[in-house]
């Protein structure tokens, strides 16, 4: 089987025209820039506005990336959905495009569902896709989904589908939870990616496979560099610098802020558009963000 995905990935921001349709050429260019900077593509993640995209749009975008010659083995598209047929359809498409894995949310609409219910959802997903090439990464984001993955549930999934359950994106933001996942399951080949670079150094020291970070959309080089050099003496300083930059973006609504930064440094104002219910940064907010970034010496090279 192909080598598993490691390193830094990002939920690639999705560009829209003013009328709300997807700007596919701009999306391809962003993905090409990211792959040139050694960043894997977790397209259709939370910061991609994935749940504001239709299944047909996600399928068309993934096909466009493949046809543009991007390396699909370094892609982990989000294929989760509350309805099983959509999750199966999107996952089958990702396998057909030879993606390195799929990132799957739990079915999150109904709250308080049992481990048994979540297990049945993933069991049906794997059985219905029916392909040995399928690698499922569990998307643990309890602050949003409010449905998570307990240790007994992961144990059961790994026992039933050891070749299909590949790992987890842990967006709990809690290094102790990340370490718990690694302590319990890393020996079974279960890879864990924290959902933020803010705990990257500690996670790598604990055995994480990398991270899946929204701000890798804009800070690709620095996050990748820490992932490659985390055993060096200067790693703590590099981690502190990553945290400072992330804090700047977190002072604003994250998705509109990322898009405002990409728009500024690419010269493509179309990047500022988001789909409802999200709202773009105001002119004052965007100006404030760019000023804060520039005052700290930040710039994005090579966009556009």
N, C-alpha and C positions, 0 to 999 in steps of 0.2 A: 504494500500500500504506500501511497505517497507520504512524504514527510509531513508531520503535523505543523500547523501554523504556530510560530513563536514570534516574540518581539512586540513591537508597538503597532496597534491598529487604531483607526479612528472611525467613528460614525460620521461619514462624509456628509457635510451640509449639502442640501439640495437647492439648486437655484431655480427661481421662478421668473417668468416674464411678468409684466405688470398686470396682465389679465389672469394670472394664476396658473397658467400652463407651465410645464417644466421646460427649462432651457437646457436641452440635452447636450449641445456642444460645450456649453460652459461646465456642465457636470463632468463630462469626459476630460476636459482640460484640468479640472481640479484633481480628479483621480490620477491623471498622468503625473501631475506635479507631486502628489503624495507618494506615488510609487517610486518616482525618481529619488525621493528622500527616504526611501526604505520603510515607508509606512504601509501596513496592510489596510485593506478597505473593508470595514464593517458597515458597508452601505445599508441603508434602511434601518438604522438604529434610532434611538430616541432623538438625538440631535440632528438626525436626517429628516425629522418630521415624518417618520415612517407611517405613523398612524393617521396622518393626513393624506397619504398616498393610496390610491386604489391598487388592488392586486395586478390589474393590467398594466398600470404605470410602472410598478416595480419590475414586472417581467420584461417590459420593453426596455427599461433602463439597463437592466443586467445584460440583456442581449446586445444593447448598444456598446457597453463596455467591452464585452467579448469581441465584438466585430471590430472595435477600435484597436484590438491587439493588447489589451491590458492582461496582466497575469491573474487569471481567475483562481489559481491555486493559493494566492495570498488574499483571497476575499472570504469574508464571513458575513454574508448578507443576513439581515433580519428577516425571518420568515414566520414569526409568531403571529397569531390571530386568535381572537376569542372563539371563532368557529373552526372546527377541525378541517372541513373541506378546503378552506383557504390556506391554512397552514400546510396541509399536504400538497396542495397545488404549488405553492411558492417553494417548498422544500424540494419537490421533484424537479422544478425548473432549475434550482441552484445546483443540484446534482448533475443535471443534464449539461450545465455550463461548466462542469468540472471545478466547482468552487471547493475551497479547502475545508469548509464547514458551513453550518448554518447556526445562527444565533436565535434561539426560540424563547420568547416570553411564555410564562404560564398563561393559561386562559384566565384573564384577569377581571372579567366583568362581574362575575358572581364572587362575592367576598365570603370568607369563612369556609371555603370548600375544603374537603378532607384531602389528606395525602393519597387516599385511594382514588379519588376523582382525578387528581393531577397525574397520578401514575397511569390511569387508564387513557388519559389524553395523549401522553407521550408514547405509550405502548401502541395505541392506534396510529399515531403519526408514523412511527418507525415501521410498523407492519404494512401500512398502506403505501408508503413510499417504496418499500420493498427493494431496496438497493444496498448492496454491501458497501458502496462508496459513501453512504450517508454518514456524516459526523455531526452530531448534535452538541451544541454548547448551550447549556442552560443559562438563561438570562435572569439573574437574581437582582431585582430592583424593588425591594419591598416598599420603599417610600412612595412609589408610583403605582405599582401593580397591586400592592397589599396582599398578594399571594406569592409565597416563596417556596423554597426548597429545603426541607428539613434533612438532617443527617440520615434518618431512617429511610426517607424517600429516595435520596441519592443512592444509598446502599442497595435498595431494591432495584432501582433502574440499572445500576451497574451490574448487578447479578443477572438480571434478565437480558440486558443488551450491552454486554461488555465491549463489543466492537463498534457500537453506534454512539454511545454516550461518551463524548470526548473531553468534556470539561465544562467550565463555567465562566461567565462574566459576572464578577461579584461587585455589584454597585451598591452594596450596603454602606460603603465609605468607612467601614470599621476594620482596621487591620487585624483585630483579634478574630473576627469572623473569617477573614481571608486565611489567616494562619490555621484556623480550625479546619477549613476545607482542605488545606494542604496536608495537615497532619493526618486527617482521616482518609484521604483519597489519592494523594499524589503517588503512592506506591502502586496504585492500580492503573497508572497512566492517565489520570484525570487531571488535566491542565487547568490552572486557575489564573484568570486575568482580572486584577482589580479594575474597577471602572473609573479610576482617576489616577493621574500621575502623582497626586499629592502624597500617596503612600507607596510610590513605586520602589524606592530604595529598600524600605522595610520588607515589602512583598518579595522582591527579588532575593533578598537575604534568606527569606523563608522558603524559597523554591518556586516562586511564581514563574509562569511562562512568558510574562511580559505585562502589558496593560492595554486597555481599550479606552482611549481618552478623547473627549470632545475637543480639547484644546490642541491636540495633535493636528487638527485642521490648520492651525496657524503657527504652532511652535514645533513643527515636525523635527527639525534638526536637533534641538536641545533635548527633547524627550528621547529620541532614538539614541543620542550620544550617551545619556545616562544609562539607558538599557544595555549598552554595549560596554560601558566602562565602570559599572557600579562597584567593582572591587578595588578601584583606584582610591588613592588618599583624598582626592578632591571631590568625591562623590557627595558628601554631605553638603558642600557648598553648591553643587549643581542642583541638588534636591531643593535647597532653600530658594534658589533662583526660579525653579519651576513653580514652587508654591506661591512666590510673590506674583508671578505673571498670572497664574490661575486665579488668584484672589482679585486681581484687577478685573478679569472677565466676570467673575462671580458677583461683582458689585452691580452688575447690570443683568437683565434677563439674558441667559446664556446663549440661546440660539440666535436671537437678533443681534447680540453683541459679536458673536463669531462672524456672522454675515456682514456686519458693518465693517469689521476689520478686513475681511477678504475683499469687500467692495473697494475699500480705500486703497489697498496696496495692489490690487489688480487693475484698478481704473474702470471696473465694470460695475456701474451703479445698480444693475439688475440684481446683483447679489443681495441687496438690502431687502428684497421682497420676501415675505413669509406668507404662509397660508393661515387663514383664520382657523382656530380662535387666537393664534398668536398675532402680535402687533409689532411692527418694525420699531427700532429705536427712533425717537424724535431727532430732529436735527441737532438740538442742544445736547442730547444724550450721546449721539454719535460723535459730535465734536469733542465732548468731554472725554470719551473713551480714547479716541485717537491721541488727544493731547497727553493723557496719562501714559499711554503706551510709548509715545515718542519721547516723553521726558525721562523715561527709564531706559532709553536707548534701543527700544524694540523696533524691529522692522521685519517685513516678510519679503524675502528676495525671490524673484523669478516667477511671480504670479502674472497672469495676464497673457 
